[in-house]
Structures are given as structure tokens and as C-alpha cells.
């Protein structure tokens, strides 16, 4: 859902810039699939754990 909204906003920015003759590029799309923090949250969510629970388990087993 967020991905779709981001592309919609980017498309609108590009159209407005073009209509007004502004020579700017719309900001690049955020690539969360390359962000390790995002990947960790996805992994923990899929395994039914919250970040702090996982951190507590890790520190308790050390």
C-alpha cells in the first residue's frame, strides 16, 4: 500500500514539475527491501516476535 502511494505522489510531482517548467527530478523511491532494519522487522514480524523480545532472548542465551 505504501509503495503504491509513494509512486502516486512521485508521478504527481513529475507531472507538476513538467507543467510548470521546473527542472527538478522527483525524489527517488525508497527501497526498503535493501535496508537491513526493515528486513529485520519483517523477519521478526513473520516469526511472531517483537524486536525487544528477540533482543531479550538473544541476550539471555549469551
C-alpha positions in Angstrom: 0.0 0.0 0.0 2.7 2.5 0.9 4.6 1.6 -2.2 1.6 2.5 -4.4 1.1 5.8 -2.5 4.8 6.6 -2.9 4.6 6.0 -6.7 1.4 8.1 -7.0 3.0 11.1 -5.2 6.1 10.7 -7.3 4.1 10.7 -10.5 2.1 13.8 -9.4 5.3 15.6 -8.6 6.8 14.8 -12.0 3.6 16.0 -13.8 3.5 19.3 -11.8 7.2 19.9 -12.4 6.7 19.3 -16.1 3.6 21.5 -16.4 5.4 24.4 -14.5 8.6 24.0 -16.4 10.6 23.3 -13.3 13.8 21.3 -14.0 13.8 19.1 -10.9 13.6 15.4 -10.5 11.1 13.8 -8.1 12.8 12.1 -5.2 13.9 8.5 -5.8 11.7 5.7 -4.5 12.6 4.4 -1.0 14.0 0.8 -1.3 13.1 -0.7 2.0 14.0 -4.2 0.8 17.7 -3.1 0.8 17.5 -1.7 4.4 18.7 -4.2 7.0 16.5 -2.6 9.7 13.4 -3.1 7.6 14.4 -6.7 6.7 14.9 -7.5 10.5 11.5 -6.1 11.3 9.9 -8.2 8.5 11.7 -11.3 9.7 10.7 -10.8 13.4 7.1 -10.0 12.4 6.8 -13.1 10.3 8.0 -15.2 13.2 5.6 -13.5 15.6 8.2 -11.7 17.7 8.7 -8.1 18.6 12.1 -6.6 18.3 12.6 -6.2 22.1 11.5 -9.8 22.7 14.1 -11.1 20.2 16.8 -8.9 21.7 15.9 -10.2 25.2 16.1 -13.8 24.0 19.4 -13.2 22.4 21.0 -11.6 25.4 19.6 -14.2 27.8 21.1 -17.0 25.8 24.5 -15.4 25.7 
